[in-house]
């Protein structure tokens, strides 16, 4: 019985990894377009995280003070 369950889990994992994640998810993202990145307004309390960081400030023309 455990061998059958293991085989079933392996088949389900294979189907998930190949069909769902390589075909269905990219197709749905292409069809949704900009709506794919829609963020509901009622989730405004979630903090905004930027993984890539902020853009650096432009260099200023002020001289560096001597110490």
N, C-alpha and C positions, 0 to 999 in steps of 0.2 A: 504494500500500500504506500509506503514512504517513497519507493522508487517511482511510482506513478505520480505522486505529488511533486517530486523533484523534477521529473520530466515535464510536467505541466508548467511549473514555474520557469523552467529553462525556455520552453517554447513561448510563454507569455513575455518573458524578458527579451527574447530575440525579436518578436513581433513589435514590441514597444520601441526597441532601439532602432529598428530599421524602418518600419512603416510610419509610425506615428511621428517620431522625432526627425526623420529625414525627408518625409513627404508632406504629411498633414500640417505640421506646425509652420513650415515655410510657406506653404500654399495659403494657409489662413492669414498669415502676416501680409502676404502680397495682396490678398483680396481686401483686407481691412484698411490698408494704406495708412493714412494719418490717424484713423480711429484706433489703430493698434496701440498707439501711445497715449490714448485718452486717460486722463487722471480725474476722477470724480471730485467735484468741489467739496463734498462732505468729508473727504480725506485730507483737507488742508492742514489738519493738526499734525500730520506726519512730517518730521523734520526733512528738510531738503539736503541730501547728501550729494556731493560731487566727488566722484572717485578720481577723476582726472585732475582735480584741483582747479584753482582759479587762474585766470589769465594773468600773467605778470604785468605789473604797472609799467607804463612807458617810462623810459629813463628821463630824469629831470636834468635841466641845464644848470642847476644850482651847484656851486663848488662845494666840495667836501670840507667841513671845518677842520682846521689844524688843532691838534691837542697840545 
